Structure formats: C-alpha cells, structure tokens
C-alpha cells in the first residue's frame, strides 16, 4: 500500500465556456503517453466527482510527488478568453471540499496544496511565491478549501430538505 501524505489540487486548464469531460481528459493524457488519466479524481462543472485512477496506484500529475500523493483536478481554470482564473462553480467548490475532507480523514496528516505550490523555491526563503509559480494551476489558493466552509443551503434552513 502506498504512503499518502500529499493531496494536490489541479485545474484542467480548459476554458470555462467549454465542456471538457473525463473522457476528453483521459484521451489527452493517453496521447501524452500516460497509461490513463494522471489524476485520481476529476470534478465536473456540475459537481460530479469522477474516479479516474485507483488511489492505490501512483498518479501522473505532479512530477516528483506522484509516489506519495493523490491528484484531484477540477474542470476549468481558464476564463472564456483563455486566461487563468478560478472558474469553479458552486457545485465544484462543494464537491471539492467534501472530497478533500474525506481524503484527509482517510490520510490524516496529509498536506493539501495546489499544483503551483509545488513549484521550486527559487529564492530559497521557504515560501513559494506567485513570481516563482511554474503554473497558475489550480488558479486559487488550495488551502482556502479548509478555511472557508460553504454557506448553508437556504432550502435546508427552511426545512424543505432534511
């Protein structure tokens, strides 16, 4: 069994106004020579969580960190003009938080980070700063997933759903 101590959040680096399915992602990764999708989980715009690679198998998503990590990717990451942006829908934000919380329960002590946070520390100050990022991915601060719980569903507060 693999030792997991890192959960890495990615974006698919695709435009928010276009659809990019798990099949599209897997096909693109196969074309790049991977044995399948490099991520363990993929979160679609509607919040669906797709399992792409067994967790007991190393990913192909963060060079130098695949042996001990789980990779999560959300559909999007570029605005309609192709510029890096946090394009997560409310559904994606919710699903990502739930998935991360479950994984942290399964792998206690794991560190949560964004792909960009694994860039080299060029000035050796112990912090990966924006000017050092190799990529903008996932286009938001992944640590914020743990800091900002989503607001409650108003329908639940009214007792419509229970």
N, C-alpha and C positions, 0 to 999 in steps of 0.2 A: 504494500500500500504506500502511496506517495505521502510525503510530509507536505502539508499545505500551510504556508504562513503568509501568503500574499493574495489579495483579491484585487485584480486590476480591471478598471472600467475603461472602456473604449467607446468610440463612435464609429459608425461605418464610413464616415467621411463622404456621405452622399447628400444630395440636396433635399431640403425639407419638402419641396413641392413635387418630389418624385417618389415612386414606390421602389423599394429595394427589399425583396423578400429574402427569407433564409435560403431559398434555392439559389437566388442570384448570388448571395454571399458565398455559399458553398462552391458554386461553379467558378466564381472568380478566384477563390483560394486554390481550387484544383488546377486552374490554368497557371497559377503561380508556382505549382509544383508541390503544394501541400498534399497530405494524404486525405484531406477533407477540410471542413471549416476549422479555422485555427482557434475559435472561441468555444468555450464550453456552453455559454448561453447567449441568446440573441433576443432582444426585446423590441418587438414591432411597435409601430406608432399607436396601435390600438391597445397596447399594454400586454399583448400575448407574450409569454415567455416561451421561447423555443429552445429545447435542449439539443445542442448540435454535436457535442463531443462528450464522451463519458468522463466524469470527473477523475476517475482513476487513471486516465490517460493524459500525459502532459499536453498542454496546448501548444499552439504556434502563433502567439500573439504579442509576446514581449521578449525580445532577444535577451538572453542571459538570465531570464527569470521564469522561463516556462516550466522547468522541472518542479518548482515549488509553488506554483500559482494557479489560480482559477481566473479565466478570462471571461468578462461579461461585455457584450457590445450592444449598444442601442442603435436603432435605425435612425440615421440623420447625422447631424453635426455640421452641416453646411446650410447657410440660408439659401433663399431662392436665387441669389446671384453667385453662389458658389464660394462664399466667404465663411470661414469658421464661425460658428455660433452655437449657443446652447439651444437646440431645436426640440428638446424633449417635450412631449405632450404631457398633460397632467396624468394620463394613463401610464405613460412610460416612467414618470417620476415615481408614481405609486408602486408600480411593479418592480422597479429597480430597488427602491427602499426595502420592500418586502423580501426580495431575493437576497440582497446584501445582509439583512438582519438574520435570515435563515442560515446563510453560509457562515456568518460569524458565530452562530450557535453551534454549528457542526464543526467549525475550525476555530475554536477560541484562541485568542491571542494573535490572530492573523491581522496584518496591516491592510487597510483599504487605501488605494491610491488610484490616480488616473494614469493613463499611459504616459502622458507628458511628465509626470512626476518621477519617472524612471530615466529621464534624460541625464547625461553626465553633468556633474557639478564642476563646471569649467573653472570657476574662480576658487574652488575648494573651501568655501565658507560653511559647508554643511547644509546648505539650503539650495533647492532647485528653483531658481527664479525665472520669471517669464522670458527674459532675454536668453536663457540657457535652454529653453524648450526646443527639442528637435521637431516636435509636432505640437499642435494645439490640442490634440485629442485627449480627453473627451469633450473639450470646449466648455468645461465648467470645473469647479473645484470638487473633486470626488468626495473629499472629506465632509463636504456640506450635506451629503446624504444622511449622515449620522446626526448632524446638528440641527437640521430643520425638519421636524416631523410635518407631514402634510396636514392641512386643516381638516377637521372632521367633516364628513359628508353631511350637509344640511338635512337631507332626507332621513338620515339615521337619527338626527336630533329630534325630528318631528315624530319619530316612531313609525314612519312609513315602512322602513325595513328593519328587521331585527335578526 
